[in-house]
């Protein structure tokens, strides 16, 4: 029973003490986190202002001062030599029944005929 009496005395002494200074309430925690968030936002805005100012200050140093000379357009491109005259087409997308030349590929136009 000695251990129980000692433990009761220790716990009652601990209960009577005030909380340590390091502990805080929920309101203090919320206030500190909002202050920290405000500092981060302020730092982000200030950083973007500094970066924008730096870019605007250094831009004239890297931009050309005189206008560049226009580029000549060059010779025209040759027209394609192939034509589509040799391509056979079939109506209604039925290549087998409308084939005109054996062995020549046929290109279909339109949709397949309805199933009957």
Backbone atoms as SQL, in Angstrom:
CREATE TABLE atoms (id INTEGER PRIMARY KEY, chain TEXT, resi INTEGER, resn TEXT, atom TEXT, x REAL, y REAL, z REAL);
INSERT INTO atoms VALUES
  (1, 'A', 1, 'UNK', 'N', 0.791, -1.187, 0.000),
  (2, 'A', 1, 'UNK', 'CA', 0.000, 0.000, 0.000),
  (3, 'A', 1, 'UNK', 'C', 0.841, 1.262, 0.000),
  (4, 'A', 2, 'UNK', 'N', 2.091, 1.101, 0.265),
  (5, 'A', 2, 'UNK', 'CA', 2.970, 2.257, 0.309),
  (6, 'A', 2, 'UNK', 'C', 3.080, 2.891, -1.069),
  (7, 'A', 3, 'UNK', 'N', 3.120, 2.063, -2.078),
  (8, 'A', 3, 'UNK', 'CA', 3.252, 2.574, -3.437),
  (9, 'A', 3, 'UNK', 'C', 2.027, 3.382, -3.859),
  (10, 'A', 4, 'UNK', 'N', 0.845, 2.901, -3.471),
  (11, 'A', 4, 'UNK', 'CA', -0.369, 3.628, -3.813),
  (12, 'A', 4, 'UNK', 'C', -0.416, 4.983, -3.129),
  (13, 'A', 5, 'UNK', 'N', -0.006, 5.029, -1.880),
  (14, 'A', 5, 'UNK', 'CA', -0.010, 6.300, -1.143),
  (15, 'A', 5, 'UNK', 'C', 0.990, 7.280, -1.757),
  (16, 'A', 6, 'UNK', 'N', 2.128, 6.760, -2.137),
  (17, 'A', 6, 'UNK', 'CA', 3.131, 7.623, -2.770),
  (18, 'A', 6, 'UNK', 'C', 2.642, 8.164, -4.116),
  (19, 'A', 7, 'UNK', 'N', 2.012, 7.276, -4.915),
  (20, 'A', 7, 'UNK', 'CA', 1.499, 7.698, -6.201),
  (21, 'A', 7, 'UNK', 'C', 0.378, 8.735, -6.044),
  (22, 'A', 8, 'UNK', 'N', -0.521, 8.540, -5.075),
  (23, 'A', 8, 'UNK', 'CA', -1.579, 9.508, -4.827),
  (24, 'A', 8, 'UNK', 'C', -0.999, 10.851, -4.438),
  (25, 'A', 9, 'UNK', 'N', 0.020, 10.852, -3.635),
  (26, 'A', 9, 'UNK', 'CA', 0.642, 12.111, -3.205),
  (27, 'A', 9, 'UNK', 'C', 1.305, 12.812, -4.394),
  (28, 'A', 10, 'UNK', 'N', 1.939, 12.042, -5.259),
  (29, 'A', 10, 'UNK', 'CA', 2.605, 12.627, -6.438),
  (30, 'A', 10, 'UNK', 'C', 1.560, 13.207, -7.393),
  (31, 'A', 11, 'UNK', 'N', 0.481, 12.444, -7.662),
  (32, 'A', 11, 'UNK', 'CA', -0.548, 12.933, -8.588),
  (33, 'A', 11, 'UNK', 'C', -1.287, 14.140, -8.034),
  (34, 'A', 12, 'UNK', 'N', -1.555, 14.156, -6.734),
  (35, 'A', 12, 'UNK', 'CA', -2.234, 15.331, -6.163),
  (36, 'A', 12, 'UNK', 'C', -1.324, 16.552, -6.195),
  (37, 'A', 13, 'UNK', 'N', -0.026, 16.355, -6.030),
  (38, 'A', 13, 'UNK', 'CA', 0.913, 17.475, -6.116),
  (39, 'A', 13, 'UNK', 'C', 0.991, 17.995, -7.555),
  (40, 'A', 14, 'UNK', 'N', 0.958, 17.081, -8.504),
  (41, 'A', 14, 'UNK', 'CA', 0.985, 17.486, -9.908),
  (42, 'A', 14, 'UNK', 'C', -0.301, 18.209, -10.309),
  (43, 'A', 15, 'UNK', 'N', -1.455, 17.757, -9.779),
  (44, 'A', 15, 'UNK', 'CA', -2.722, 18.402, -10.102),
  (45, 'A', 15, 'UNK', 'C', -2.785, 19.823, -9.554),
  (46, 'A', 16, 'UNK', 'N', -2.163, 20.069, -8.444),
  (47, 'A', 16, 'UNK', 'CA', -2.230, 21.399, -7.829),
  (48, 'A', 16, 'UNK', 'C', -1.301, 22.398, -8.520),
  (49, 'A', 17, 'UNK', 'N', -0.349, 21.911, -9.279),
  (50, 'A', 17, 'UNK', 'CA', 0.579, 22.812, -9.973),
  (51, 'A', 17, 'UNK', 'C', -0.109, 23.446, -11.181),
  (52, 'A', 18, 'UNK', 'N', 0.376, 24.627, -11.539),
  (53, 'A', 18, 'UNK', 'CA', -0.127, 25.270, -12.751),
  (54, 'A', 18, 'UNK', 'C', 0.553, 24.642, -13.964),
  (55, 'A', 19, 'UNK', 'N', -0.041, 24.856, -15.123),
  (56, 'A', 19, 'UNK', 'CA', 0.525, 24.246, -16.326),
  (57, 'A', 19, 'UNK', 'C', 1.862, 24.902, -16.661),
  (58, 'A', 20, 'UNK', 'N', 2.752, 24.156, -17.285),
  (59, 'A', 20, 'UNK', 'CA', 4.053, 24.716, -17.653),
  (60, 'A', 20, 'UNK', 'C', 3.878, 25.869, -18.652),
  (61, 'A', 21, 'UNK', 'N', 4.841, 26.784, -18.701),
  (62, 'A', 21, 'UNK', 'CA', 4.697, 27.932, -19.590),
  (63, 'A', 21, 'UNK', 'C', 4.754, 27.557, -21.072),
  (64, 'A', 22, 'UNK', 'N', 5.262, 26.417, -21.418),
  (65, 'A', 22, 'UNK', 'CA', 5.375, 26.023, -22.817),
  (66, 'A', 22, 'UNK', 'C', 4.049, 25.597, -23.432),
  (67, 'A', 23, 'UNK', 'N', 3.097, 25.180, -22.635),
  (68, 'A', 23, 'UNK', 'CA', 1.813, 24.738, -23.160),
  (69, 'A', 23, 'UNK', 'C', 0.940, 25.954, -23.462),
  (70, 'A', 24, 'UNK', 'N', 0.085, 25.818, -24.446),
  (71, 'A', 24, 'UNK', 'CA', -0.792, 26.921, -24.806),
  (72, 'A', 24, 'UNK', 'C', -2.178, 26.389, -25.105),
  (73, 'A', 25, 'UNK', 'N', -3.110, 27.282, -25.175),
  (74, 'A', 25, 'UNK', 'CA', -4.484, 26.886, -25.454),
  (75, 'A', 25, 'UNK', 'C', -4.702, 26.808, -26.963),
  (76, 'A', 26, 'UNK', 'N', -5.877, 26.349, -27.339),
  (77, 'A', 26, 'UNK', 'CA', -6.203, 26.238, -28.755),
  (78, 'A', 26, 'UNK', 'C', -6.270, 27.622, -29.412),
  (79, 'A', 27, 'UNK', 'N', -6.758, 28.605, -28.683),
  (80, 'A', 27, 'UNK', 'CA', -6.841, 29.965, -29.227),
  (81, 'A', 27, 'UNK', 'C', -5.452, 30.519, -29.521),
  (82, 'A', 28, 'UNK', 'N', -4.487, 30.237, -28.627),
  (83, 'A', 28, 'UNK', 'CA', -3.112, 30.688, -28.880),
  (84, 'A', 28, 'UNK', 'C', -2.526, 29.988, -30.103),
  (85, 'A', 29, 'UNK', 'N', -2.810, 28.717, -30.236),
  (86, 'A', 29, 'UNK', 'CA', -2.310, 27.962, -31.381),
  (87, 'A', 29, 'UNK', 'C', -2.893, 28.492, -32.687),
  (88, 'A', 30, 'UNK', 'N', -4.192, 28.787, -32.714),
  (89, 'A', 30, 'UNK', 'CA', -4.834, 29.340, -33.910),
  (90, 'A', 30, 'UNK', 'C', -4.264, 30.707, -34.240),
  (91, 'A', 31, 'UNK', 'N', -4.068, 31.543, -33.214),
  (92, 'A', 31, 'UNK', 'CA', -3.527, 32.887, -33.440),
  (93, 'A', 31, 'UNK', 'C', -2.124, 32.823, -34.024),
  (94, 'A', 32, 'UNK', 'N', -1.282, 31.926, -33.495),
  (95, 'A', 32, 'UNK', 'CA', 0.082, 31.800, -34.015),
  (96, 'A', 32, 'UNK', 'C', 0.109, 31.248, -35.432),
  (97, 'A', 33, 'UNK', 'N', -0.767, 30.299, -35.743),
  (98, 'A', 33, 'UNK', 'CA', -0.775, 29.739, -37.095),
  (99, 'A', 33, 'UNK', 'C', -1.282, 30.770, -38.106),
  (100, 'A', 34, 'UNK', 'N', -2.257, 31.586, -37.716),
  (101, 'A', 34, 'UNK', 'CA', -2.723, 32.646, -38.626),
  (102, 'A', 34, 'UNK', 'C', -1.648, 33.704, -38.835),
  (103, 'A', 35, 'UNK', 'N', -0.901, 34.018, -37.804),
  (104, 'A', 35, 'UNK', 'CA', 0.187, 34.983, -37.957),
  (105, 'A', 35, 'UNK', 'C', 1.265, 34.425, -38.879),
  (106, 'A', 36, 'UNK', 'N', 1.579, 33.145, -38.742),
  (107, 'A', 36, 'UNK', 'CA', 2.573, 32.514, -39.594),
  (108, 'A', 36, 'UNK', 'C', 2.101, 32.497, -41.049),
  (109, 'A', 37, 'UNK', 'N', 0.823, 32.205, -41.263),
  (110, 'A', 37, 'UNK', 'CA', 0.267, 32.192, -42.615),
  (111, 'A', 37, 'UNK', 'C', 0.296, 33.593, -43.224),
  (112, 'A', 38, 'UNK', 'N', 0.021, 34.593, -42.417),
  (113, 'A', 38, 'UNK', 'CA', 0.074, 35.978, -42.897),
  (114, 'A', 38, 'UNK', 'C', 1.500, 36.358, -43.293),
  (115, 'A', 39, 'UNK', 'N', 2.477, 35.936, -42.499),
  (116, 'A', 39, 'UNK', 'CA', 3.878, 36.221, -42.839),
  (117, 'A', 39, 'UNK', 'C', 4.270, 35.532, -44.143),
  (118, 'A', 40, 'UNK', 'N', 3.813, 34.306, -44.353),
  (119, 'A', 40, 'UNK', 'CA', 4.129, 33.595, -45.602),
  (120, 'A', 40, 'UNK', 'C', 3.523, 34.299, -46.805),
  (121, 'A', 41, 'UNK', 'N', 2.275, 34.742, -46.675),
  (122, 'A', 41, 'UNK', 'CA', 1.630, 35.450, -47.786),
  (123, 'A', 41, 'UNK', 'C', 2.368, 36.752, -48.084),
  (124, 'A', 42, 'UNK', 'N', 2.732, 37.466, -47.039),
  (125, 'A', 42, 'UNK', 'CA', 3.458, 38.721, -47.240),
  (126, 'A', 42, 'UNK', 'C', 4.794, 38.463, -47.917),
  (127, 'A', 43, 'UNK', 'N', 5.486, 37.415, -47.519),
  (128, 'A', 43, 'UNK', 'CA', 6.773, 37.086, -48.129),
  (129, 'A', 43, 'UNK', 'C', 6.587, 36.689, -49.592),
  (130, 'A', 44, 'UNK', 'N', 5.518, 35.968, -49.911),
  (131, 'A', 44, 'UNK', 'CA', 5.274, 35.563, -51.299),
  (132, 'A', 44, 'UNK', 'C', 4.978, 36.773, -52.177),
  (133, 'A', 45, 'UNK', 'N', 4.176, 37.695, -51.682),
  (134, 'A', 45, 'UNK', 'CA', 3.861, 38.895, -52.456),
  (135, 'A', 45, 'UNK', 'C', 5.109, 39.748, -52.634),
  (136, 'A', 46, 'UNK', 'N', 5.871, 39.913, -51.558),
  (137, 'A', 46, 'UNK', 'CA', 7.095, 40.722, -51.644),
  (138, 'A', 46, 'UNK', 'C', 8.095, 40.081, -52.602),
  (139, 'A', 47, 'UNK', 'N', 8.204, 38.766, -52.569),
  (140, 'A', 47, 'UNK', 'CA', 9.119, 38.081, -53.478),
  (141, 'A', 47, 'UNK', 'C', 8.717, 38.248, -54.932),
  (142, 'A', 48, 'UNK', 'N', 7.420, 38.163, -55.218),
  (143, 'A', 48, 'UNK', 'CA', 6.992, 38.344, -56.603),
  (144, 'A', 48, 'UNK', 'C', 7.174, 39.786, -57.059),
  (145, 'A', 49, 'UNK', 'N', 7.009, 40.742, -56.162),
  (146, 'A', 49, 'UNK', 'CA', 7.244, 42.149, -56.510),
  (147, 'A', 49, 'UNK', 'C', 8.721, 42.373, -56.815),
  (148, 'A', 50, 'UNK', 'N', 9.594, 41.796, -56.010),
  (149, 'A', 50, 'UNK', 'CA', 11.032, 41.943, -56.238),
  (150, 'A', 50, 'UNK', 'C', 11.430, 41.281, -57.560),
  (151, 'A', 51, 'UNK', 'N', 10.889, 40.107, -57.840),
  (152, 'A', 51, 'UNK', 'CA', 11.223, 39.418, -59.086),
  (153, 'A', 51, 'UNK', 'C', 10.729, 40.206, -60.300),
  (154, 'A', 52, 'UNK', 'N', 9.530, 40.739, -60.231),
  (155, 'A', 52, 'UNK', 'CA', 8.991, 41.525, -61.340),
  (156, 'A', 52, 'UNK', 'C', 9.806, 42.787, -61.562),
  (157, 'A', 53, 'UNK', 'N', 10.170, 43.445, -60.474),
  (158, 'A', 53, 'UNK', 'CA', 10.991, 44.651, -60.582),
  (159, 'A', 53, 'UNK', 'C', 12.353, 44.325, -61.188),
  (160, 'A', 54, 'UNK', 'N', 12.943, 43.221, -60.792),
  (161, 'A', 54, 'UNK', 'CA', 14.234, 42.816, -61.346),
  (162, 'A', 54, 'UNK', 'C', 14.154, 42.522, -62.831),
  (163, 'A', 55, 'UNK', 'N', 13.088, 41.852, -63.241),
  (164, 'A', 55, 'UNK', 'CA', 12.933, 41.535, -64.664),
  (165, 'A', 55, 'UNK', 'C', 12.743, 42.810, -65.474),
  (166, 'A', 56, 'UNK', 'N', 11.910, 43.712, -64.961),
  (167, 'A', 56, 'UNK', 'CA', 11.691, 44.966, -65.673),
  (168, 'A', 56, 'UNK', 'C', 12.953, 45.823, -65.719),
  (169, 'A', 57, 'UNK', 'N', 13.783, 45.746, -64.694),
  (170, 'A', 57, 'UNK', 'CA', 15.018, 46.536, -64.672),
  (171, 'A', 57, 'UNK', 'C', 16.069, 45.953, -65.626),
  (172, 'A', 58, 'UNK', 'N', 16.113, 44.626, -65.736),
  (173, 'A', 58, 'UNK', 'CA', 17.130, 43.989, -66.575),
  (174, 'A', 58, 'UNK', 'C', 16.691, 43.793, -68.024),
  (175, 'A', 59, 'UNK', 'N', 15.422, 43.932, -68.313),
  (176, 'A', 59, 'UNK', 'CA', 14.925, 43.706, -69.670),
  (177, 'A', 59, 'UNK', 'C', 15.575, 44.629, -70.691),
  (178, 'A', 60, 'UNK', 'N', 15.732, 45.932, -70.435),
  (179, 'A', 60, 'UNK', 'CA', 16.364, 46.788, -71.448),
  (180, 'A', 60, 'UNK', 'C', 17.806, 46.389, -71.760),
  (181, 'A', 61, 'UNK', 'N', 18.486, 45.771, -70.818),
  (182, 'A', 61, 'UNK', 'CA', 19.870, 45.369, -71.067),
  (183, 'A', 61, 'UNK', 'C', 19.943, 44.213, -72.065),
  (184, 'A', 62, 'UNK', 'N', 18.933, 43.377, -72.125),
  (185, 'A', 62, 'UNK', 'CA', 18.978, 42.207, -72.986),
  (186, 'A', 62, 'UNK', 'C', 18.162, 42.360, -74.267),
  (187, 'A', 63, 'UNK', 'N', 17.329, 43.372, -74.356),
  (188, 'A', 63, 'UNK', 'CA', 16.543, 43.581, -75.565),
  (189, 'A', 63, 'UNK', 'C', 17.373, 44.315, -76.610),
  (190, 'A', 64, 'UNK', 'N', 17.158, 44.037, -77.886),
  (191, 'A', 64, 'UNK', 'CA', 17.924, 44.739, -78.921),
  (192, 'A', 64, 'UNK', 'C', 17.497, 46.208, -78.977),
  (193, 'A', 65, 'UNK', 'N', 18.476, 47.071, -79.283),
  (194, 'A', 65, 'UNK', 'CA', 18.178, 48.500, -79.325),
  (195, 'A', 65, 'UNK', 'C', 17.701, 48.927, -80.700),
  (196, 'A', 66, 'UNK', 'N', 18.228, 48.343, -81.762),
  (197, 'A', 66, 'UNK', 'CA', 17.843, 48.726, -83.117),
  (198, 'A', 66, 'UNK', 'C', 16.889, 47.677, -83.682),
  (199, 'A', 67, 'UNK', 'N', 15.955, 48.088, -84.512),
  (200, 'A', 67, 'UNK', 'CA', 15.068, 47.082, -85.106),
  (201, 'A', 67, 'UNK', 'C', 15.850, 46.173, -86.046),
  (202, 'A', 68, 'UNK', 'N', 15.475, 44.934, -86.085),
  (203, 'A', 68, 'UNK', 'CA', 16.175, 43.973, -86.932),
  (204, 'A', 68, 'UNK', 'C', 15.748, 44.158, -88.384),
  (205, 'A', 69, 'UNK', 'N', 16.602, 43.701, -89.279),
  (206, 'A', 69, 'UNK', 'CA', 16.293, 43.812, -90.710),
  (207, 'A', 69, 'UNK', 'C', 15.272, 42.739, -91.081),
  (208, 'A', 70, 'UNK', 'N', 14.353, 43.053, -91.984),
  (209, 'A', 70, 'UNK', 'CA', 13.352, 42.044, -92.354),
  (210, 'A', 70, 'UNK', 'C', 13.988, 40.893, -93.129),
  (211, 'A', 71, 'UNK', 'N', 13.410, 39.761, -93.001),
  (212, 'A', 71, 'UNK', 'CA', 13.910, 38.548, -93.657),
  (213, 'A', 71, 'UNK', 'C', 13.288, 38.457, -95.041),
  (214, 'A', 72, 'UNK', 'N', 14.120, 38.146, -96.056),
  (215, 'A', 72, 'UNK', 'CA', 13.612, 37.962, -97.415),
  (216, 'A', 72, 'UNK', 'C', 12.783, 36.684, -97.471),
  (217, 'A', 73, 'UNK', 'N', 11.672, 36.705, -98.201),
  (218, 'A', 73, 'UNK', 'CA', 10.822, 35.529, -98.217),
  (219, 'A', 73, 'UNK', 'C', 11.419, 34.325, -98.926),
  (220, 'A', 74, 'UNK', 'N', 12.334, 34.504, -99.859),
  (221, 'A', 74, 'UNK', 'CA', 12.960, 33.379, -100.541),
  (222, 'A', 74, 'UNK', 'C', 12.139, 32.905, -101.718),
  (223, 'A', 75, 'UNK', 'N', 12.637, 31.861, -102.415),
  (224, 'A', 75, 'UNK', 'CA', 11.928, 31.368, -103.607),
  (225, 'A', 75, 'UNK', 'C', 10.658, 30.631, -103.214),
  (226, 'A', 76, 'UNK', 'N', 9.680, 30.586, -104.121),
  (227, 'A', 76, 'UNK', 'CA', 8.447, 29.851, -103.808),
  (228, 'A', 76, 'UNK', 'C', 8.702, 28.349, -103.804),
  (229, 'A', 77, 'UNK', 'N', 7.894, 27.625, -103.077),
  (230, 'A', 77, 'UNK', 'CA', 8.025, 26.175, -103.004),
  (231, 'A', 77, 'UNK', 'C', 7.468, 25.542, -104.268),
  (232, 'A', 78, 'UNK', 'N', 8.064, 24.434, -104.709),
  (233, 'A', 78, 'UNK', 'CA', 7.540, 23.767, -105.917),
  (234, 'A', 78, 'UNK', 'C', 6.182, 23.133, -105.611),
  (235, 'A', 79, 'UNK', 'N', 5.335, 23.096, -106.641),
  (236, 'A', 79, 'UNK', 'CA', 4.025, 22.478, -106.469),
  (237, 'A', 79, 'UNK', 'C', 4.168, 20.970, -106.504),
  (238, 'A', 80, 'UNK', 'N', 3.330, 20.252, -105.816),
  (239, 'A', 80, 'UNK', 'CA', 3.453, 18.795, -105.807),
  (240, 'A', 80, 'UNK', 'C', 3.164, 18.216, -107.189),
  (241, 'A', 81, 'UNK', 'N', 3.912, 17.187, -107.566),
  (242, 'A', 81, 'UNK', 'CA', 3.792, 16.586, -108.887),
  (243, 'A', 81, 'UNK', 'C', 2.714, 15.520, -108.931),
  (244, 'A', 82, 'UNK', 'N', 2.301, 14.969, -107.806),
  (245, 'A', 82, 'UNK', 'CA', 1.316, 13.890, -107.828),
  (246, 'A', 82, 'UNK', 'C', -0.094, 14.461, -107.905),
  (247, 'A', 83, 'UNK', 'N', -0.957, 13.730, -108.552),
  (248, 'A', 83, 'UNK', 'CA', -2.363, 14.130, -108.645),
  (249, 'A', 83, 'UNK', 'C', -3.227, 12.987, -108.163),
  (250, 'A', 84, 'UNK', 'N', -4.490, 13.258, -108.009),
  (251, 'A', 84, 'UNK', 'CA', -5.409, 12.211, -107.561),
  (252, 'A', 84, 'UNK', 'C', -6.241, 11.655, -108.697),
  (253, 'A', 85, 'UNK', 'N', -5.803, 11.843, -109.942),
  (254, 'A', 85, 'UNK', 'CA', -6.566, 11.342, -111.081),
  (255, 'A', 85, 'UNK', 'C', -6.551, 9.817, -111.161),
  (256, 'A', 86, 'UNK', 'N', -5.491, 9.185, -110.675),
  (257, 'A', 86, 'UNK', 'CA', -5.387, 7.743, -110.800),
  (258, 'A', 86, 'UNK', 'C', -6.114, 6.998, -109.691),
  (259, 'A', 87, 'UNK', 'N', -6.689, 7.713, -108.717),
  (260, 'A', 87, 'UNK', 'CA', -7.372, 7.050, -107.615),
  (261, 'A', 87, 'UNK', 'C', -8.802, 6.767, -108.016),
  (262, 'A', 88, 'UNK', 'N', -9.207, 5.512, -107.875),
  (263, 'A', 88, 'UNK', 'CA', -10.572, 5.123, -108.200),
  (264, 'A', 88, 'UNK', 'C', -11.414, 5.190, -106.939),
  (265, 'A', 89, 'UNK', 'N', -12.602, 5.687, -107.060),
  (266, 'A', 89, 'UNK', 'CA', -13.512, 5.733, -105.915),
  (267, 'A', 89, 'UNK', 'C', -14.758, 4.945, -106.246),
  (268, 'A', 90, 'UNK', 'N', -15.418, 4.474, -105.223),
  (269, 'A', 90, 'UNK', 'CA', -16.649, 3.719, -105.416),
  (270, 'A', 90, 'UNK', 'C', -17.769, 4.399, -104.654),
  (271, 'A', 91, 'UNK', 'N', -18.954, 4.362, -105.168),
  (272, 'A', 91, 'UNK', 'CA', -20.078, 4.946, -104.440),
  (273, 'A', 91, 'UNK', 'C', -20.521, 4.045, -103.307),
  (274, 'A', 92, 'UNK', 'N', -21.017, 4.638, -102.262),
  (275, 'A', 92, 'UNK', 'CA', -21.611, 3.942, -101.112),
  (276, 'A', 92, 'UNK', 'C', -20.662, 2.999, -100.399),
  (277, 'A', 93, 'UNK', 'N', -19.377, 3.077, -100.640),
  (278, 'A', 93, 'UNK', 'CA', -18.392, 2.317, -99.887),
  (279, 'A', 93, 'UNK', 'C', -18.411, 0.821, -100.110),
  (280, 'A', 94, 'UNK', 'N', -18.811, 0.315, -101.253),
  (281, 'A', 94, 'UNK', 'CA', -18.805, -1.120, -101.521),
  (282, 'A', 94, 'UNK', 'C', -17.743, -1.410, -102.567),
  (283, 'A', 95, 'UNK', 'N', -16.480, -1.678, -102.175),
  (284, 'A', 95, 'UNK', 'CA', -15.399, -1.790, -103.141),
  (285, 'A', 95, 'UNK', 'C', -15.475, -3.021, -104.029),
  (286, 'A', 96, 'UNK', 'N', -15.957, -4.165, -103.577),
  (287, 'A', 96, 'UNK', 'CA', -15.879, -5.382, -104.380),
  (288, 'A', 96, 'UNK', 'C', -16.836, -5.363, -105.568),
  (289, 'A', 97, 'UNK', 'N', -18.042, -4.892, -105.397),
  (290, 'A', 97, 'UNK', 'CA', -19.009, -4.964, -106.481),
  (291, 'A', 97, 'UNK', 'C', -18.817, -3.859, -107.516),
  (292, 'A', 98, 'UNK', 'N', -18.036, -2.835, -107.241),
  (293, 'A', 98, 'UNK', 'CA', -17.849, -1.721, -108.166),
  (294, 'A', 98, 'UNK', 'C', -16.429, -1.620, -108.697),
  (295, 'A', 99, 'UNK', 'N', -15.608, -2.620, -108.497),
  (296, 'A', 99, 'UNK', 'CA', -14.213, -2.573, -108.915),
  (297, 'A', 99, 'UNK', 'C', -14.153, -2.525, -110.444),
  (298, 'A', 100, 'UNK', 'N', -13.387, -1.559, -110.937),
  (299, 'A', 100, 'UNK', 'CA', -13.337, -1.375, -112.383),
  (300, 'A', 100, 'UNK', 'C', -12.107, -2.012, -113.006),
  (301, 'A', 101, 'UNK', 'N', -10.970, -1.979, -112.296),
  (302, 'A', 101, 'UNK', 'CA', -9.752, -2.552, -112.831),
  (303, 'A', 101, 'UNK', 'C', -9.236, -3.584, -111.829),
  (304, 'A', 102, 'UNK', 'N', -9.030, -4.829, -112.245),
  (305, 'A', 102, 'UNK', 'CA', -8.548, -5.839, -111.303),
  (306, 'A', 102, 'UNK', 'C', -7.150, -5.484, -110.792),
  (307, 'A', 103, 'UNK', 'N', -6.939, -5.631, -109.482),
  (308, 'A', 103, 'UNK', 'CA', -5.631, -5.416, -108.879),
  (309, 'A', 103, 'UNK', 'C', -5.327, -3.966, -108.517),
  (310, 'A', 104, 'UNK', 'N', -6.176, -3.028, -108.876),
  (311, 'A', 104, 'UNK', 'CA', -5.935, -1.622, -108.544),
  (312, 'A', 104, 'UNK', 'C', -6.646, -1.317, -107.236),
  (313, 'A', 105, 'UNK', 'N', -5.955, -0.731, -106.275),
  (314, 'A', 105, 'UNK', 'CA', -6.626, -0.419, -105.002),
  (315, 'A', 105, 'UNK', 'C', -7.746, 0.592, -105.214),
  (316, 'A', 106, 'UNK', 'N', -8.797, 0.450, -104.438),
  (317, 'A', 106, 'UNK', 'CA', -9.969, 1.307, -104.565),
  (318, 'A', 106, 'UNK', 'C', -10.157, 2.059, -103.260),
  (319, 'A', 107, 'UNK', 'N', -10.398, 3.361, -103.367),
  (320, 'A', 107, 'UNK', 'CA', -10.675, 4.184, -102.202),
  (321, 'A', 107, 'UNK', 'C', -12.169, 4.409, -102.126),
  (322, 'A', 108, 'UNK', 'N', -12.746, 4.190, -100.967),
  (323, 'A', 108, 'UNK', 'CA', -14.193, 4.366, -100.823),
  (324, 'A', 108, 'UNK', 'C', -14.484, 5.756, -100.288),
  (325, 'A', 109, 'UNK', 'N', -15.631, 6.281, -100.667),
  (326, 'A', 109, 'UNK', 'CA', -16.097, 7.559, -100.125),
  (327, 'A', 109, 'UNK', 'C', -17.472, 7.340, -99.557),
  (328, 'A', 110, 'UNK', 'N', -17.768, 7.955, -98.494),
  (329, 'A', 110, 'UNK', 'CA', -19.073, 7.813, -97.879),
  (330, 'A', 110, 'UNK', 'C', -19.100, 6.653, -96.906),
  (331, 'A', 111, 'UNK', 'N', -20.300, 6.308, -96.485),
  (332, 'A', 111, 'UNK', 'CA', -20.470, 5.264, -95.472),
  (333, 'A', 111, 'UNK', 'C', -20.793, 3.936, -96.137),
  (334, 'A', 112, 'UNK', 'N', -20.668, 2.859, -95.396),
  (335, 'A', 112, 'UNK', 'CA', -20.991, 1.529, -95.908),
  (336, 'A', 112, 'UNK', 'C', -22.482, 1.441, -96.138),
  (337, 'A', 113, 'UNK', 'N', -22.928, 0.611, -97.093),
  (338, 'A', 113, 'UNK', 'CA', -24.375, 0.481, -97.348),
  (339, 'A', 113, 'UNK', 'C', -25.058, -0.185, -96.162),
  (340, 'A', 114, 'UNK', 'N', -26.328, 0.087, -95.981),
  (341, 'A', 114, 'UNK', 'CA', -27.029, -0.520, -94.839),
  (342, 'A', 114, 'UNK', 'C', -27.121, -2.035, -95.021),
  (343, 'A', 115, 'UNK', 'N', -27.101, -2.737, -93.929),
  (344, 'A', 115, 'UNK', 'CA', -27.172, -4.200, -93.964),
  (345, 'A', 115, 'UNK', 'C', -28.571, -4.619, -94.367),
  (346, 'A', 116, 'UNK', 'N', -28.660, -5.587, -95.296),
  (347, 'A', 116, 'UNK', 'CA', -29.981, -6.054, -95.750),
  (348, 'A', 116, 'UNK', 'C', -30.266, -7.446, -95.308);
